[in-house]
């Protein structure tokens, strides 16, 4: 078997030229149909919870994902791993990670959305063999798209045009770095240990959206994001957006390159040097 024929780089060459725009338009349409009309306009009956009392899900999450799933399948026929569907079924089939696969997080930052805080986004990634090769993060409030393609860079797209993003000259001293982090998904006693170490980071913020934090890293506005467990819908788009902007990302425990098949803590940073400093402070 020729391994080159099964590499992410080779797979990306087979994607039609309109893919970037097609997915961006689907995200825009989903936001206009299902998300924006309910922002700061939710009825109590339209808000529920999943894993705990603060893990919110709304009718906007469900309807946007339900609409996006067939749209993505029509753009490029492949399995779709959606946050709400996977949460309900509590399973991601191994076969979904072979060949092409979509991930979709229709509303990342649902807690912010429920509180009327305009810090949320919609995210889609296209994977090949479990590795993201295209990523889209749509900010519906500002109508700004962040897009990344493997080996092609990360771009900010707005009404003015497209700007290539590059994380550069960011601080690598821990006390000067800013970002967000949590230890959710880790087992004890590691969970409490990482939580304690995170609390010592002077620049730790509480953004409430992995996608928004990734866009800040790519835009040279932040330095890190730490999560206790990889989820396909959160970290596939985040990973490519950060890496193609010049940042570094890997599993926090062993420093492995990202794949949605991994079950591990995850960290993205604005530089490899900064990533290594944070890993030493948080994990080793």
Secondary structure as UniProt FT lines:
FT   HELIX           3..6
FT   HELIX           8..12
FT   TURN            13..14
FT   TURN            17..18
FT   HELIX           19..30
FT   HELIX           31..35
FT   HELIX           36..38
FT   TURN            39..40
FT   HELIX           44..46
FT   STRAND          47..49
FT   TURN            53..54
FT   STRAND          56..58
FT   HELIX           59..75
FT   STRAND          79..82
FT   HELIX           83..89
FT   HELIX           94..97
FT   STRAND          100..108
FT   HELIX           110..114
FT   TURN            115..116
FT   STRAND          121..128
FT   TURN            129..130
FT   STRAND          131..139
FT   TURN            140..143
FT   STRAND          144..149
FT   TURN            150..152
FT   STRAND          153..157
FT   STRAND          162..165
FT   HELIX           174..176
FT   STRAND          179..181
FT   TURN            184..185
FT   TURN            188..189
FT   HELIX           190..199
FT   TURN            202..203
FT   STRAND          204..205
FT   HELIX           210..218
FT   TURN            219..220
FT   STRAND          224..227
FT   HELIX           232..244
FT   TURN            245..246
FT   STRAND          248..251
FT   TURN            252..254
FT   TURN            260..261
FT   STRAND          266..269
FT   HELIX           272..282
//
